[in-house]
Amino acid sequence: MQRSGLPEDAVVLSTSEIAMLQDRLFQVRCAAEDVATAAREGADAAELRDLADELARAAHELERLR
């Protein structure tokens, strides 16, 4: 069954929710780039662990859409 031309399983986000999602995606990308850059530049294990923790935190925040 469709409502207003949308499939029943469609998800509708507000403009502010889309902006929040885009911001969180940007944070995840930046954190991943930080890990990759640090690894290329020979960062020690402690620094890589800290950066990986930040990436995990950003990904966790991304999971919480609302």
mmCIF file of the N, C-alpha and C atoms, coordinates in Angstrom:
data_MODEL
# 
_entry.id   MODEL 
# 
loop_
_atom_site.group_PDB 
_atom_site.id 
_atom_site.type_symbol 
_atom_site.label_atom_id 
_atom_site.label_alt_id 
_atom_site.label_comp_id 
_atom_site.label_asym_id 
_atom_site.label_entity_id 
_atom_site.label_seq_id 
_atom_site.pdbx_PDB_ins_code 
_atom_site.Cartn_x 
_atom_site.Cartn_y 
_atom_site.Cartn_z 
_atom_site.occupancy 
_atom_site.B_iso_or_equiv 
_atom_site.pdbx_formal_charge 
_atom_site.auth_seq_id 
_atom_site.auth_comp_id 
_atom_site.auth_asym_id 
_atom_site.auth_atom_id 
_atom_site.pdbx_PDB_model_num 
ATOM 1   N N  . MET A 1 1  ? 0.846  -1.182 0.000  1.00 0.00 ? 1  MET A N  1 
ATOM 2   C CA . MET A 1 1  ? 0.000  0.000  0.000  1.00 0.00 ? 1  MET A CA 1 
ATOM 3   C C  . MET A 1 1  ? 0.893  1.248  0.000  1.00 0.00 ? 1  MET A C  1 
ATOM 4   N N  . GLN A 1 2  ? 0.504  2.235  -0.790 1.00 0.00 ? 2  GLN A N  1 
ATOM 5   C CA . GLN A 1 2  ? 1.268  3.472  -0.865 1.00 0.00 ? 2  GLN A CA 1 
ATOM 6   C C  . GLN A 1 2  ? 0.452  4.629  -0.315 1.00 0.00 ? 2  GLN A C  1 
ATOM 7   N N  . ARG A 1 3  ? 1.178  5.535  0.383  1.00 0.00 ? 3  ARG A N  1 
ATOM 8   C CA . ARG A 1 3  ? 0.549  6.749  0.891  1.00 0.00 ? 3  ARG A CA 1 
ATOM 9   C C  . ARG A 1 3  ? 1.217  7.914  0.192  1.00 0.00 ? 3  ARG A C  1 
ATOM 10  N N  . SER A 1 4  ? 0.460  8.762  -0.394 1.00 0.00 ? 4  SER A N  1 
ATOM 11  C CA . SER A 1 4  ? 0.988  9.946  -1.071 1.00 0.00 ? 4  SER A CA 1 
ATOM 12  C C  . SER A 1 4  ? 2.082  9.599  -2.072 1.00 0.00 ? 4  SER A C  1 
ATOM 13  N N  . GLY A 1 5  ? 1.969  8.465  -2.721 1.00 0.00 ? 5  GLY A N  1 
ATOM 14  C CA . GLY A 1 5  ? 2.942  8.067  -3.728 1.00 0.00 ? 5  GLY A CA 1 
ATOM 15  C C  . GLY A 1 5  ? 4.204  7.452  -3.160 1.00 0.00 ? 5  GLY A C  1 
ATOM 16  N N  . LEU A 1 6  ? 4.295  7.312  -1.838 1.00 0.00 ? 6  LEU A N  1 
ATOM 17  C CA . LEU A 1 6  ? 5.481  6.717  -1.222 1.00 0.00 ? 6  LEU A CA 1 
ATOM 18  C C  . LEU A 1 6  ? 5.199  5.261  -0.871 1.00 0.00 ? 6  LEU A C  1 
ATOM 19  N N  . PRO A 1 7  ? 6.200  4.409  -1.051 1.00 0.00 ? 7  PRO A N  1 
ATOM 20  C CA . PRO A 1 7  ? 6.010  3.023  -0.625 1.00 0.00 ? 7  PRO A CA 1 
ATOM 21  C C  . PRO A 1 7  ? 5.791  2.962  0.887  1.00 0.00 ? 7  PRO A C  1 
ATOM 22  N N  . GLU A 1 8  ? 5.125  1.913  1.338  1.00 0.00 ? 8  GLU A N  1 
ATOM 23  C CA . GLU A 1 8  ? 4.817  1.769  2.752  1.00 0.00 ? 8  GLU A CA 1 
ATOM 24  C C  . GLU A 1 8  ? 6.066  1.764  3.624  1.00 0.00 ? 8  GLU A C  1 
ATOM 25  N N  . ASP A 1 9  ? 7.168  1.241  3.100  1.00 0.00 ? 9  ASP A N  1 
ATOM 26  C CA . ASP A 1 9  ? 8.391  1.155  3.903  1.00 0.00 ? 9  ASP A CA 1 
ATOM 27  C C  . ASP A 1 9  ? 9.329  2.359  3.712  1.00 0.00 ? 9  ASP A C  1 
ATOM 28  N N  . ALA A 1 10 ? 8.830  3.420  3.088  1.00 0.00 ? 10 ALA A N  1 
ATOM 29  C CA . ALA A 1 10 ? 9.645  4.617  2.868  1.00 0.00 ? 10 ALA A CA 1 
ATOM 30  C C  . ALA A 1 10 ? 9.943  5.308  4.202  1.00 0.00 ? 10 ALA A C  1 
ATOM 31  N N  . VAL A 1 11 ? 11.120 5.911  4.264  1.00 0.00 ? 11 VAL A N  1 
ATOM 32  C CA . VAL A 1 11 ? 11.521 6.684  5.432  1.00 0.00 ? 11 VAL A CA 1 
ATOM 33  C C  . VAL A 1 11 ? 11.615 8.138  5.002  1.00 0.00 ? 11 VAL A C  1 
ATOM 34  N N  . VAL A 1 12 ? 10.948 9.005  5.731  1.00 0.00 ? 12 VAL A N  1 
ATOM 35  C CA . VAL A 1 12 ? 10.936 10.428 5.402  1.00 0.00 ? 12 VAL A CA 1 
ATOM 36  C C  . VAL A 1 12 ? 11.704 11.160 6.491  1.00 0.00 ? 12 VAL A C  1 
ATOM 37  N N  . LEU A 1 13 ? 12.708 11.942 6.082  1.00 0.00 ? 13 LEU A N  1 
ATOM 38  C CA . LEU A 1 13 ? 13.506 12.719 7.023  1.00 0.00 ? 13 LEU A CA 1 
ATOM 39  C C  . LEU A 1 13 ? 13.278 14.196 6.785  1.00 0.00 ? 13 LEU A C  1 
ATOM 40  N N  . SER A 1 14 ? 13.311 14.949 7.855  1.00 0.00 ? 14 SER A N  1 
ATOM 41  C CA . SER A 1 14 ? 13.190 16.399 7.733  1.00 0.00 ? 14 SER A CA 1 
ATOM 42  C C  . SER A 1 14 ? 14.516 16.966 7.231  1.00 0.00 ? 14 SER A C  1 
ATOM 43  N N  . THR A 1 15 ? 14.498 18.216 6.838  1.00 0.00 ? 15 THR A N  1 
ATOM 44  C CA . THR A 1 15 ? 15.711 18.885 6.377  1.00 0.00 ? 15 THR A CA 1 
ATOM 45  C C  . THR A 1 15 ? 16.767 18.891 7.473  1.00 0.00 ? 15 THR A C  1 
ATOM 46  N N  . SER A 1 16 ? 16.365 19.125 8.709  1.00 0.00 ? 16 SER A N  1 
ATOM 47  C CA . SER A 1 16 ? 17.335 19.144 9.810  1.00 0.00 ? 16 SER A CA 1 
ATOM 48  C C  . SER A 1 16 ? 17.899 17.750 10.081 1.00 0.00 ? 16 SER A C  1 
ATOM 49  N N  . GLU A 1 17 ? 17.083 16.725 9.927  1.00 0.00 ? 17 GLU A N  1 
ATOM 50  C CA . GLU A 1 17 ? 17.574 15.354 10.108 1.00 0.00 ? 17 GLU A CA 1 
ATOM 51  C C  . GLU A 1 17 ? 18.571 14.983 9.011  1.00 0.00 ? 17 GLU A C  1 
ATOM 52  N N  . ILE A 1 18 ? 18.301 15.414 7.797  1.00 0.00 ? 18 ILE A N  1 
ATOM 53  C CA . ILE A 1 18 ? 19.241 15.161 6.688  1.00 0.00 ? 18 ILE A CA 1 
ATOM 54  C C  . ILE A 1 18 ? 20.554 15.875 6.961  1.00 0.00 ? 18 ILE A C  1 
ATOM 55  N N  . ALA A 1 19 ? 20.492 17.115 7.427  1.00 0.00 ? 19 ALA A N  1 
ATOM 56  C CA . ALA A 1 19 ? 21.706 17.874 7.727  1.00 0.00 ? 19 ALA A CA 1 
ATOM 57  C C  . ALA A 1 19 ? 22.499 17.181 8.837  1.00 0.00 ? 19 ALA A C  1 
ATOM 58  N N  . MET A 1 20 ? 21.817 16.683 9.861  1.00 0.00 ? 20 MET A N  1 
ATOM 59  C CA . MET A 1 20 ? 22.489 15.980 10.950 1.00 0.00 ? 20 MET A CA 1 
ATOM 60  C C  . MET A 1 20 ? 23.147 14.703 10.426 1.00 0.00 ? 20 MET A C  1 
ATOM 61  N N  . LEU A 1 21 ? 22.459 13.969 9.576  1.00 0.00 ? 21 LEU A N  1 
ATOM 62  C CA . LEU A 1 21 ? 23.003 12.752 8.986  1.00 0.00 ? 21 LEU A CA 1 
ATOM 63  C C  . LEU A 1 21 ? 24.238 13.071 8.146  1.00 0.00 ? 21 LEU A C  1 
ATOM 64  N N  . GLN A 1 22 ? 24.168 14.112 7.341  1.00 0.00 ? 22 GLN A N  1 
ATOM 65  C CA . GLN A 1 22 ? 25.314 14.501 6.527  1.00 0.00 ? 22 GLN A CA 1 
ATOM 66  C C  . GLN A 1 22 ? 26.500 14.898 7.400  1.00 0.00 ? 22 GLN A C  1 
ATOM 67  N N  . ASP A 1 23 ? 26.243 15.603 8.494  1.00 0.00 ? 23 ASP A N  1 
ATOM 68  C CA . ASP A 1 23 ? 27.307 16.000 9.407  1.00 0.00 ? 23 ASP A CA 1 
ATOM 69  C C  . ASP A 1 23 ? 27.966 14.780 10.037 1.00 0.00 ? 23 ASP A C  1 
ATOM 70  N N  . ARG A 1 24 ? 27.168 13.833 10.455 1.00 0.00 ? 24 ARG A N  1 
ATOM 71  C CA . ARG A 1 24 ? 27.718 12.616 11.067 1.00 0.00 ? 24 ARG A CA 1 
ATOM 72  C C  . ARG A 1 24 ? 28.507 11.797 10.053 1.00 0.00 ? 24 ARG A C  1 
ATOM 73  N N  . LEU A 1 25 ? 28.021 11.714 8.826  1.00 0.00 ? 25 LEU A N  1 
ATOM 74  C CA . LEU A 1 25 ? 28.768 11.015 7.780  1.00 0.00 ? 25 LEU A CA 1 
ATOM 75  C C  . LEU A 1 25 ? 30.110 11.701 7.517  1.00 0.00 ? 25 LEU A C  1 
ATOM 76  N N  . PHE A 1 26 ? 30.125 13.020 7.513  1.00 0.00 ? 26 PHE A N  1 
ATOM 77  C CA . PHE A 1 26 ? 31.355 13.780 7.327  1.00 0.00 ? 26 PHE A CA 1 
ATOM 78  C C  . PHE A 1 26 ? 32.331 13.489 8.466  1.00 0.00 ? 26 PHE A C  1 
ATOM 79  N N  . GLN A 1 27 ? 31.832 13.419 9.692  1.00 0.00 ? 27 GLN A N  1 
ATOM 80  C CA . GLN A 1 27 ? 32.687 13.115 10.839 1.00 0.00 ? 27 GLN A CA 1 
ATOM 81  C C  . GLN A 1 27 ? 33.306 11.729 10.719 1.00 0.00 ? 27 GLN A C  1 
ATOM 82  N N  . VAL A 1 28 ? 32.525 10.757 10.258 1.00 0.00 ? 28 VAL A N  1 
ATOM 83  C CA . VAL A 1 28 ? 33.045 9.393  10.076 1.00 0.00 ? 28 VAL A CA 1 
ATOM 84  C C  . VAL A 1 28 ? 34.113 9.383  8.988  1.00 0.00 ? 28 VAL A C  1 
ATOM 85  N N  . ARG A 1 29 ? 33.856 10.062 7.881  1.00 0.00 ? 29 ARG A N  1 
ATOM 86  C CA . ARG A 1 29 ? 34.843 10.106 6.801  1.00 0.00 ? 29 ARG A CA 1 
ATOM 87  C C  . ARG A 1 29 ? 36.135 10.756 7.269  1.00 0.00 ? 29 ARG A C  1 
ATOM 88  N N  . CYS A 1 30 ? 36.034 11.865 7.971  1.00 0.00 ? 30 CYS A N  1 
ATOM 89  C CA . CYS A 1 30 ? 37.234 12.555 8.466  1.00 0.00 ? 30 CYS A CA 1 
ATOM 90  C C  . CYS A 1 30 ? 38.005 11.678 9.443  1.00 0.00 ? 30 CYS A C  1 
ATOM 91  N N  . ALA A 1 31 ? 37.301 10.994 10.327 1.00 0.00 ? 31 ALA A N  1 
ATOM 92  C CA . ALA A 1 31 ? 37.969 10.115 11.283 1.00 0.00 ? 31 ALA A CA 1 
ATOM 93  C C  . ALA A 1 31 ? 38.669 8.962  10.567 1.00 0.00 ? 31 ALA A C  1 
ATOM 94  N N  . ALA A 1 32 ? 38.033 8.404  9.542  1.00 0.00 ? 32 ALA A N  1 
ATOM 95  C CA . ALA A 1 32 ? 38.660 7.331  8.774  1.00 0.00 ? 32 ALA A CA 1 
ATOM 96  C C  . ALA A 1 32 ? 39.894 7.843  8.027  1.00 0.00 ? 32 ALA A C  1 
ATOM 97  N N  . GLU A 1 33 ? 39.802 9.037  7.474  1.00 0.00 ? 33 GLU A N  1 
ATOM 98  C CA . GLU A 1 33 ? 40.954 9.622  6.791  1.00 0.00 ? 33 GLU A CA 1 
ATOM 99  C C  . GLU A 1 33 ? 42.095 9.874  7.771  1.00 0.00 ? 33 GLU A C  1 
ATOM 100 N N  . ASP A 1 34 ? 41.770 10.290 8.997  1.00 0.00 ? 34 ASP A N  1 
ATOM 101 C CA . ASP A 1 34 ? 42.800 10.503 10.015 1.00 0.00 ? 34 ASP A CA 1 
ATOM 102 C C  . ASP A 1 34 ? 43.538 9.200  10.326 1.00 0.00 ? 34 ASP A C  1 
ATOM 103 N N  . VAL A 1 35 ? 42.791 8.107  10.445 1.00 0.00 ? 35 VAL A N  1 
ATOM 104 C CA . VAL A 1 35 ? 43.411 6.807  10.711 1.00 0.00 ? 35 VAL A CA 1 
ATOM 105 C C  . VAL A 1 35 ? 44.330 6.427  9.548  1.00 0.00 ? 35 VAL A C  1 
ATOM 106 N N  . ALA A 1 36 ? 43.838 6.568  8.328  1.00 0.00 ? 36 ALA A N  1 
ATOM 107 C CA . ALA A 1 36 ? 44.638 6.202  7.156  1.00 0.00 ? 36 ALA A CA 1 
ATOM 108 C C  . ALA A 1 36 ? 45.902 7.051  7.047  1.00 0.00 ? 36 ALA A C  1 
ATOM 109 N N  . THR A 1 37 ? 45.778 8.345  7.280  1.00 0.00 ? 37 THR A N  1 
ATOM 110 C CA . THR A 1 37 ? 46.936 9.241  7.206  1.00 0.00 ? 37 THR A CA 1 
ATOM 111 C C  . THR A 1 37 ? 47.958 8.880  8.273  1.00 0.00 ? 37 THR A C  1 
ATOM 112 N N  . ALA A 1 38 ? 47.482 8.667  9.480  1.00 0.00 ? 38 ALA A N  1 
ATOM 113 C CA . ALA A 1 38 ? 48.399 8.323  10.573 1.00 0.00 ? 38 ALA A CA 1 
ATOM 114 C C  . ALA A 1 38 ? 49.128 7.008  10.281 1.00 0.00 ? 38 ALA A C  1 
ATOM 115 N N  . ALA A 1 39 ? 48.414 6.030  9.747  1.00 0.00 ? 39 ALA A N  1 
ATOM 116 C CA . ALA A 1 39 ? 49.041 4.746  9.426  1.00 0.00 ? 39 ALA A CA 1 
ATOM 117 C C  . ALA A 1 39 ? 50.105 4.915  8.336  1.00 0.00 ? 39 ALA A C  1 
ATOM 118 N N  . ARG A 1 40 ? 49.791 5.704  7.307  1.00 0.00 ? 40 ARG A N  1 
ATOM 119 C CA . ARG A 1 40 ? 50.763 5.956  6.235  1.00 0.00 ? 40 ARG A CA 1 
ATOM 120 C C  . ARG A 1 40 ? 52.007 6.661  6.755  1.00 0.00 ? 40 ARG A C  1 
ATOM 121 N N  . GLU A 1 41 ? 51.811 7.530  7.746  1.00 0.00 ? 41 GLU A N  1 
ATOM 122 C CA . GLU A 1 41 ? 52.915 8.325  8.276  1.00 0.00 ? 41 GLU A CA 1 
ATOM 123 C C  . GLU A 1 41 ? 53.654 7.628  9.412  1.00 0.00 ? 41 GLU A C  1 
ATOM 124 N N  . GLY A 1 42 ? 53.295 6.373  9.683  1.00 0.00 ? 42 GLY A N  1 
ATOM 125 C CA . GLY A 1 42 ? 54.031 5.592  10.666 1.00 0.00 ? 42 GLY A CA 1 
ATOM 126 C C  . GLY A 1 42 ? 53.689 5.884  12.114 1.00 0.00 ? 42 GLY A C  1 
ATOM 127 N N  . ALA A 1 43 ? 52.465 6.273  12.380 1.00 0.00 ? 43 ALA A N  1 
ATOM 128 C CA . ALA A 1 43 ? 52.044 6.551  13.758 1.00 0.00 ? 43 ALA A CA 1 
ATOM 129 C C  . ALA A 1 43 ? 52.221 5.308  14.619 1.00 0.00 ? 43 ALA A C  1 
ATOM 130 N N  . ASP A 1 44 ? 52.476 5.537  15.895 1.00 0.00 ? 44 ASP A N  1 
ATOM 131 C CA . ASP A 1 44 ? 52.643 4.397  16.796 1.00 0.00 ? 44 ASP A CA 1 
ATOM 132 C C  . ASP A 1 44 ? 51.279 3.800  17.145 1.00 0.00 ? 44 ASP A C  1 
ATOM 133 N N  . ALA A 1 45 ? 51.330 2.658  17.794 1.00 0.00 ? 45 ALA A N  1 
ATOM 134 C CA . ALA A 1 45 ? 50.103 1.913  18.108 1.00 0.00 ? 45 ALA A CA 1 
ATOM 135 C C  . ALA A 1 45 ? 49.146 2.718  18.977 1.00 0.00 ? 45 ALA A C  1 
ATOM 136 N N  . ALA A 1 46 ? 49.679 3.467  19.941 1.00 0.00 ? 46 ALA A N  1 
ATOM 137 C CA . ALA A 1 46 ? 48.803 4.235  20.839 1.00 0.00 ? 46 ALA A CA 1 
ATOM 138 C C  . ALA A 1 46 ? 48.036 5.301  20.066 1.00 0.00 ? 46 ALA A C  1 
ATOM 139 N N  . GLU A 1 47 ? 48.714 5.992  19.156 1.00 0.00 ? 47 GLU A N  1 
ATOM 140 C CA . GLU A 1 47 ? 48.032 7.030  18.367 1.00 0.00 ? 47 GLU A CA 1 
ATOM 141 C C  . GLU A 1 47 ? 46.983 6.406  17.447 1.00 0.00 ? 47 GLU A C  1 
ATOM 142 N N  . LEU A 1 48 ? 47.335 5.297  16.817 1.00 0.00 ? 48 LEU A N  1 
ATOM 143 C CA . LEU A 1 48 ? 46.376 4.619  15.940 1.00 0.00 ? 48 LEU A CA 1 
ATOM 144 C C  . LEU A 1 48 ? 45.170 4.128  16.742 1.00 0.00 ? 48 LEU A C  1 
ATOM 145 N N  . ARG A 1 49 ? 45.414 3.630  17.942 1.00 0.00 ? 49 ARG A N  1 
ATOM 146 C CA . ARG A 1 49 ? 44.315 3.173  18.799 1.00 0.00 ? 49 ARG A CA 1 
ATOM 147 C C  . ARG A 1 49 ? 43.386 4.334  19.148 1.00 0.00 ? 49 ARG A C  1 
ATOM 148 N N  . ASP A 1 50 ? 43.961 5.488  19.496 1.00 0.00 ? 50 ASP A N  1 
ATOM 149 C CA . ASP A 1 50 ? 43.149 6.667  19.813 1.00 0.00 ? 50 ASP A CA 1 
ATOM 150 C C  . ASP A 1 50 ? 42.315 7.105  18.611 1.00 0.00 ? 50 ASP A C  1 
ATOM 151 N N  . LEU A 1 51 ? 42.943 7.113  17.442 1.00 0.00 ? 51 LEU A N  1 
ATOM 152 C CA . LEU A 1 51 ? 42.215 7.513  16.233 1.00 0.00 ? 51 LEU A CA 1 
ATOM 153 C C  . LEU A 1 51 ? 41.130 6.500  15.880 1.00 0.00 ? 51 LEU A C  1 
ATOM 154 N N  . ALA A 1 52 ? 41.420 5.228  16.064 1.00 0.00 ? 52 ALA A N  1 
ATOM 155 C CA . ALA A 1 52 ? 40.408 4.189  15.802 1.00 0.00 ? 52 ALA A CA 1 
ATOM 156 C C  . ALA A 1 52 ? 39.243 4.320  16.778 1.00 0.00 ? 52 ALA A C  1 
ATOM 157 N N  . ASP A 1 53 ? 39.547 4.667  18.030 1.00 0.00 ? 53 ASP A N  1 
ATOM 158 C CA . ASP A 1 53 ? 38.475 4.892  19.016 1.00 0.00 ? 53 ASP A CA 1 
ATOM 159 C C  . ASP A 1 53 ? 37.587 6.052  18.582 1.00 0.00 ? 53 ASP A C  1 
ATOM 160 N N  . GLU A 1 54 ? 38.194 7.112  18.067 1.00 0.00 ? 54 GLU A N  1 
ATOM 161 C CA . GLU A 1 54 ? 37.415 8.266  17.594 1.00 0.00 ? 54 GLU A CA 1 
ATOM 162 C C  . GLU A 1 54 ? 36.542 7.869  16.401 1.00 0.00 ? 54 GLU A C  1 
ATOM 163 N N  . LEU A 1 55 ? 37.087 7.076  15.513 1.00 0.00 ? 55 LEU A N  1 
ATOM 164 C CA . LEU A 1 55 ? 36.307 6.585  14.373 1.00 0.00 ? 55 LEU A CA 1 
ATOM 165 C C  . LEU A 1 55 ? 35.123 5.759  14.864 1.00 0.00 ? 55 LEU A C  1 
ATOM 166 N N  . ALA A 1 56 ? 35.354 4.899  15.833 1.00 0.00 ? 56 ALA A N  1 
ATOM 167 C CA . ALA A 1 56 ? 34.263 4.081  16.377 1.00 0.00 ? 56 ALA A CA 1 
ATOM 168 C C  . ALA A 1 56 ? 33.196 4.954  17.029 1.00 0.00 ? 56 ALA A C  1 
ATOM 169 N N  . ARG A 1 57 ? 33.626 5.994  17.763 1.00 0.00 ? 57 ARG A N  1 
ATOM 170 C CA . ARG A 1 57 ? 32.650 6.911  18.384 1.00 0.00 ? 57 ARG A CA 1 
ATOM 171 C C  . ARG A 1 57 ? 31.812 7.618  17.322 1.00 0.00 ? 57 ARG A C  1 
ATOM 172 N N  . ALA A 1 58 ? 32.469 8.073  16.255 1.00 0.00 ? 58 ALA A N  1 
ATOM 173 C CA . ALA A 1 58 ? 31.741 8.768  15.183 1.00 0.00 ? 58 ALA A CA 1 
ATOM 174 C C  . ALA A 1 58 ? 30.749 7.821  14.517 1.00 0.00 ? 58 ALA A C  1 
ATOM 175 N N  . ALA A 1 59 ? 31.160 6.585  14.296 1.00 0.00 ? 59 ALA A N  1 
ATOM 176 C CA . ALA A 1 59 ? 30.260 5.603  13.680 1.00 0.00 ? 59 ALA A CA 1 
ATOM 177 C C  . ALA A 1 59 ? 29.081 5.301  14.604 1.00 0.00 ? 59 ALA A C  1 
ATOM 178 N N  . HIS A 1 60 ? 29.349 5.208  15.887 1.00 0.00 ? 60 HIS A N  1 
ATOM 179 C CA . HIS A 1 60 ? 28.276 4.961  16.858 1.00 0.00 ? 60 HIS A CA 1 
ATOM 180 C C  . HIS A 1 60 ? 27.254 6.103  16.833 1.00 0.00 ? 60 HIS A C  1 
ATOM 181 N N  . GLU A 1 61 ? 27.736 7.327  16.779 1.00 0.00 ? 61 GLU A N  1 
ATOM 182 C CA . GLU A 1 61 ? 26.834 8.486  16.703 1.00 0.00 ? 61 GLU A CA 1 
ATOM 183 C C  . GLU A 1 61 ? 26.008 8.446  15.419 1.00 0.00 ? 61 GLU A C  1 
ATOM 184 N N  . LEU A 1 62 ? 26.615 7.978  14.343 1.00 0.00 ? 62 LEU A N  1 
ATOM 185 C CA . LEU A 1 62 ? 25.902 7.892  13.070 1.00 0.00 ? 62 LEU A CA 1 
ATOM 186 C C  . LEU A 1 62 ? 24.744 6.903  13.158 1.00 0.00 ? 62 LEU A C  1 
ATOM 187 N N  . GLU A 1 63 ? 24.921 5.859  13.935 1.00 0.00 ? 63 GLU A N  1 
ATOM 188 C CA . GLU A 1 63 ? 23.868 4.871  14.091 1.00 0.00 ? 63 GLU A CA 1 
ATOM 189 C C  . GLU A 1 63 ? 22.616 5.444  14.747 1.00 0.00 ? 63 GLU A C  1 
ATOM 190 N N  . ARG A 1 64 ? 22.802 6.473  15.530 1.00 0.00 ? 64 ARG A N  1 
ATOM 191 C CA . ARG A 1 64 ? 21.672 7.091  16.241 1.00 0.00 ? 64 ARG A CA 1 
ATOM 192 C C  . ARG A 1 64 ? 21.081 8.209  15.374 1.00 0.00 ? 64 ARG A C  1 
ATOM 193 N N  . LEU A 1 65 ? 20.190 7.849  14.502 1.00 0.00 ? 65 LEU A N  1 
ATOM 194 C CA . LEU A 1 65 ? 19.609 8.843  13.587 1.00 0.00 ? 65 LEU A CA 1 
ATOM 195 C C  . LEU A 1 65 ? 18.636 9.764  14.279 1.00 0.00 ? 65 LEU A C  1 
ATOM 196 N N  . ARG A 1 66 ? 18.034 9.314  15.337 1.00 0.00 ? 66 ARG A N  1 
ATOM 197 C CA . ARG A 1 66 ? 17.051 10.155 16.027 1.00 0.00 ? 66 ARG A CA 1 
ATOM 198 C C  . ARG A 1 66 ? 17.324 10.140 17.496 1.00 0.00 ? 66 ARG A C  1 
# 
